[in-house]
Amino acid sequence: MFVFSGLTAFAQARTAEVAVGGGYSYLDTGRQGEEGYKNHGTFDVSASYNIVRKISVGFEYTLTPLHSQTESGVTASVDLHNYGGVARFGLFSAKAMMPYVSVVGGGLKLKGKATDGTTTVSQTLSGGYLGAGLGVNAYLPAGFGIRPEVRYERQQLSHSAQQYDVFAGNGRNEITLTGTLFYTFGGRHKR
């Protein structure tokens, strides 16, 4: 992080931001009493608005491919889709970086699909998530920046989906480690 402290551009109030990234997700997808798949890749996109220099709000979408398997000519896959709001609150600023805490929440869809080449069967279960994270905005020249973040989320399927014994009972915990490339535009930039 000391490398970035020498850079001189950082975001100011009334700017917008778009971001794309990915990383690692730890989520136990097993049913009660069964071993689940815990390690997954994750991909995300987001757009946000910096209300004031240290506070931004926005929308994010995350795709986590949970499992894919082919057996006896049938290919099956399960993906987790999170979509919701994010708010970031800067803790302090040091030239070109700003540590922050984030609060997130929204809906989720667990989508499963199986096909044998001629017939496709799919199902979608809905629910929600709520979480918090800790990260650093590291600002680069020309409006770009990188954002490493660690986050905890509590995910729960709706009551009607619990009959399938997936995320049943108390739901599931997810921990993610991500890296994001973002671009800030509009407003003013301090040099």
Summary of the structure (lengths in Angstrom):
residues: 191
radius of gyration: 19.1
end to end distance: 19.1
largest distance: 61.3
contacts: 615
relative contact order: 0.24
helix: 6%
strand: 70%
